[in-house]
Amino acid sequence: MLPPPELLRRALLRLLLTALAAAAIALAWHDALLQAALPLLRAGVAALDTNYRTVELSIRTIDGESVIERVATPSRVREIGGHVIFPDEQSRLSTRASAGILLQPAILGAALLAGWPWRRWRELALRCLFAMPLLALVMILDVPMMLVGFVWFEEVKALDPDRFVPMVTWADFMNAGGRFVLTVAAVVVAVAAARRLLERAATPEPAIAP
């Protein structure tokens, strides 16, 4: 059943205004937000990649574009395609991801959370509370996995080009729109969880017969 036209118009207006406001905030505090996200990204990369140790993770501007750059070095002995790789502090591999993609889930998520029809401020606050850790998870599944996947791609391309690397496939999926699919899924889960919690709170407890 479709929502009433007036409710739909208000929802679309909230979605548009929130998207514009979130985008404006992202542009105004772009560098500060990226710097604040670096510890989360570093923790995500460290959890995902035990083959390489991150020497440096930073925000750089290259040809007028902000990028997240990871410089890594092999951290343990491994064998790939018949070649043995030893830890070597002099061996460095640099991978980059566009910094702009990092804030996309937050902007889209905020717009969807505000635009999705709601009746009370409490409902909106609850769905935002549920959505925050889910959107943070999307961020970890996005840029850190891409940075790790690109390292593996360079390694496998040079030593074992026929090898299948799931992390590279995941990076391709995220670049093909996967981050937007995951963001929408996170919002749907948050909206459903908030609504269910409010419905349970509003349901009166059954009377117990004496």
C-alpha positions as a Python dict, from the first residue, in 0.01 Angstrom:
ca = {
    (1, 'M'): (0, 0, 0),
    (2, 'L'): (145, 337, -104),
    (3, 'P'): (165, 620, 152),
    (4, 'P'): (-66, 922, 109),
    (5, 'P'): (66, 1181, -142),
    (6, 'E'): (115, 1447, 126),
    (7, 'L'): (317, 1209, 344),
    (8, 'L'): (525, 1107, 43),
    (9, 'R'): (594, 1470, -50),
    (10, 'R'): (708, 1552, 302),
    (11, 'A'): (930, 1245, 309),
    (12, 'L'): (1093, 1338, -21),
    (13, 'L'): (1142, 1697, 98),
    (14, 'R'): (1310, 1578, 420),
    (15, 'L'): (1529, 1342, 220),
    (16, 'L'): (1640, 1618, -16),
    (17, 'L'): (1702, 1877, 257),
    (18, 'T'): (1893, 1630, 475),
    (19, 'A'): (2106, 1517, 180),
    (20, 'L'): (2191, 1879, 98),
    (21, 'A'): (2270, 1958, 463),
    (22, 'A'): (2486, 1645, 505),
    (23, 'A'): (2671, 1718, 181),
    (24, 'A'): (2730, 2079, 289),
    (25, 'I'): (2870, 1961, 626),
    (26, 'A'): (3092, 1706, 448),
    (27, 'L'): (3230, 1978, 221),
    (28, 'A'): (3278, 2234, 498),
    (29, 'W'): (3455, 1996, 740),
    (30, 'H'): (3594, 1756, 480),
    (31, 'D'): (3952, 1742, 610),
    (32, 'A'): (3853, 1729, 978),
    (33, 'L'): (3605, 1447, 921),
    (34, 'L'): (3858, 1245, 723),
    (35, 'Q'): (4124, 1290, 989),
    (36, 'A'): (3876, 1184, 1257),
    (37, 'A'): (3796, 868, 1058),
    (38, 'L'): (4161, 762, 1020),
    (39, 'P'): (4178, 567, 1352),
    (40, 'L'): (3868, 370, 1250),
    (41, 'L'): (4020, 300, 909),
    (42, 'R'): (4354, 198, 1060),
    (43, 'A'): (4180, -42, 1300),
    (44, 'G'): (3979, -189, 1012),
    (45, 'V'): (4287, -238, 795),
    (46, 'A'): (4481, -399, 1082),
    (47, 'A'): (4196, -643, 1149),
    (48, 'L'): (4165, -739, 782),
    (49, 'D'): (4528, -769, 679),
    (50, 'T'): (4774, -983, 875),
    (51, 'N'): (5010, -1017, 579),
    (52, 'Y'): (5111, -651, 568),
    (53, 'R'): (5182, -400, 842),
    (54, 'T'): (5063, -46, 785),
    (55, 'V'): (5357, 194, 800),
    (56, 'E'): (5152, 503, 722),
    (57, 'L'): (4785, 582, 665),
    (58, 'S'): (4720, 940, 564),
    (59, 'I'): (4511, 1184, 365),
    (60, 'R'): (4692, 1329, 66),
    (61, 'T'): (4602, 1559, -220),
    (62, 'I'): (4719, 1428, -557),
    (63, 'D'): (4638, 1615, -878),
    (64, 'G'): (4376, 1816, -690),
    (65, 'E'): (4199, 1506, -549),
    (66, 'S'): (4198, 1396, -186),
    (67, 'V'): (4298, 1033, -146),
    (68, 'I'): (4349, 796, 144),
    (69, 'E'): (4692, 644, 104),
    (70, 'R'): (4824, 337, 279),
    (71, 'V'): (5192, 251, 283),
    (72, 'A'): (5252, -107, 397),
    (73, 'T'): (5534, -354, 438),
    (74, 'P'): (5529, -738, 452),
    (75, 'S'): (5484, -859, 809),
    (76, 'R'): (5530, -1237, 784),
    (77, 'V'): (5674, -1513, 568),
    (78, 'R'): (5434, -1633, 298),
    (79, 'E'): (5434, -1831, -25),
    (80, 'I'): (5254, -1708, -336),
    (81, 'G'): (5273, -1881, -671),
    (82, 'G'): (5591, -2063, -575),
    (83, 'H'): (5757, -1743, -452),
    (84, 'V'): (5848, -1696, -86),
    (85, 'I'): (5791, -1348, 57),
    (86, 'F'): (5994, -1248, 362),
    (87, 'P'): (5932, -955, 595),
    (88, 'D'): (6142, -663, 478),
    (89, 'E'): (6118, -312, 618),
    (90, 'Q'): (6273, -177, 299),
    (91, 'S'): (5992, -325, 87),
    (92, 'R'): (5704, -80, 70),
    (93, 'L'): (5378, -96, -124),
    (94, 'S'): (5147, 204, -159),
    (95, 'T'): (4773, 182, -231),
    (96, 'R'): (4516, 459, -257),
    (97, 'A'): (4139, 507, -246),
    (98, 'S'): (3946, 822, -321),
    (99, 'A'): (3869, 1004, 4),
    (100, 'G'): (3533, 1115, -130),
    (101, 'I'): (3384, 768, -113),
    (102, 'L'): (3441, 747, 263),
    (103, 'L'): (3163, 994, 349),
    (104, 'Q'): (2913, 873, 89),
    (105, 'P'): (2745, 613, 317),
    (106, 'A'): (2705, 875, 592),
    (107, 'I'): (2545, 1128, 355),
    (108, 'L'): (2311, 877, 193),
    (109, 'G'): (2233, 713, 527),
    (110, 'A'): (2139, 1045, 692),
    (111, 'A'): (1914, 1137, 400),
    (112, 'L'): (1733, 801, 405),
    (113, 'L'): (1692, 801, 783),
    (114, 'A'): (1532, 1146, 777),
    (115, 'G'): (1331, 1088, 461),
    (116, 'W'): (1179, 755, 561),
    (117, 'P'): (830, 838, 703),
    (118, 'W'): (822, 872, 1081),
    (119, 'R'): (564, 1006, 1327),
    (120, 'R'): (758, 1100, 1639),
    (121, 'W'): (1102, 1245, 1709),
    (122, 'R'): (1164, 946, 1936),
    (123, 'E'): (1133, 714, 1638),
    (124, 'L'): (1384, 918, 1437),
    (125, 'A'): (1628, 928, 1729),
    (126, 'L'): (1605, 552, 1777),
    (127, 'R'): (1661, 471, 1413),
    (128, 'C'): (1965, 701, 1408),
    (129, 'L'): (2098, 526, 1719),
    (130, 'F'): (2060, 185, 1553),
    (131, 'A'): (2202, 309, 1224),
    (132, 'M'): (2529, 457, 1355),
    (133, 'P'): (2711, 127, 1425),
    (134, 'L'): (2571, -24, 1104),
    (135, 'L'): (2696, 266, 892),
    (136, 'A'): (3032, 247, 1069),
    (137, 'L'): (3043, -120, 969),
    (138, 'V'): (2973, -22, 608),
    (139, 'M'): (3269, 217, 626),
    (140, 'I'): (3494, -65, 752),
    (141, 'L'): (3369, -296, 478),
    (142, 'D'): (3439, -26, 220),
    (143, 'V'): (3762, 173, 221),
    (144, 'P'): (3975, -53, 449),
    (145, 'M'): (3883, -362, 247),
    (146, 'M'): (3960, -177, -75),
    (147, 'L'): (4302, -70, 54),
    (148, 'V'): (4376, -427, 160),
    (149, 'G'): (4235, -571, -162),
    (150, 'F'): (4452, -344, -376),
    (151, 'V'): (4766, -462, -192),
    (152, 'W'): (4674, -823, -255),
    (153, 'F'): (4591, -742, -617),
    (154, 'E'): (4935, -594, -680),
    (155, 'E'): (5100, -887, -508),
    (156, 'V'): (4902, -1157, -690),
    (157, 'K'): (4928, -979, -1026),
    (158, 'A'): (5305, -993, -1002),
    (159, 'L'): (5350, -1343, -856),
    (160, 'D'): (5037, -1552, -927),
    (161, 'P'): (4812, -1377, -1183),
    (162, 'D'): (4569, -1671, -1215),
    (163, 'R'): (4489, -1678, -843),
    (164, 'F'): (4140, -1580, -728),
    (165, 'V'): (4143, -1313, -457),
    (166, 'P'): (3802, -1259, -286),
    (167, 'M'): (3909, -920, -148),
    (168, 'V'): (3970, -790, -499),
    (169, 'T'): (3625, -911, -608),
    (170, 'W'): (3479, -734, -305),
    (171, 'A'): (3656, -411, -397),
    (172, 'D'): (3509, -436, -748),
    (173, 'F'): (3162, -491, -597),
    (174, 'M'): (3193, -185, -374),
    (175, 'N'): (3309, 31, -665),
    (176, 'A'): (3016, -93, -873),
    (177, 'G'): (2763, 42, -622),
    (178, 'G'): (2796, -206, -339),
    (179, 'R'): (2847, 67, -79),
    (180, 'F'): (2508, 215, -167),
    (181, 'V'): (2338, -126, -145),
    (182, 'L'): (2491, -185, 200),
    (183, 'T'): (2397, 165, 315),
    (184, 'V'): (2034, 114, 215),
    (185, 'A'): (2034, -226, 389),
    (186, 'A'): (2174, -68, 707),
    (187, 'V'): (1902, 197, 705),
    (188, 'V'): (1628, -63, 648),
    (189, 'V'): (1751, -266, 945),
    (190, 'A'): (1771, 46, 1165),
    (191, 'V'): (1422, 164, 1066),
    (192, 'A'): (1271, -181, 1127),
    (193, 'A'): (1449, -218, 1463),
    (194, 'A'): (1334, 125, 1586),
    (195, 'R'): (975, 62, 1478),
    (196, 'R'): (967, -280, 1640),
    (197, 'L'): (1106, -143, 1965),
    (198, 'L'): (843, 132, 1977),
    (199, 'E'): (564, -112, 1896),
    (200, 'R'): (674, -343, 2177),
    (201, 'A'): (692, -48, 2418),
    (202, 'A'): (341, 61, 2318),
    (203, 'T'): (188, -286, 2357),
    (204, 'P'): (27, -318, 2703),
    (205, 'E'): (129, -609, 2915),
    (206, 'P'): (-142, -879, 2942),
    (207, 'A'): (-328, -875, 3268),
    (208, 'I'): (-256, -1161, 3503),
    (209, 'A'): (-568, -1319, 3642),
    (210, 'P'): (-579, -1341, 4024),
}
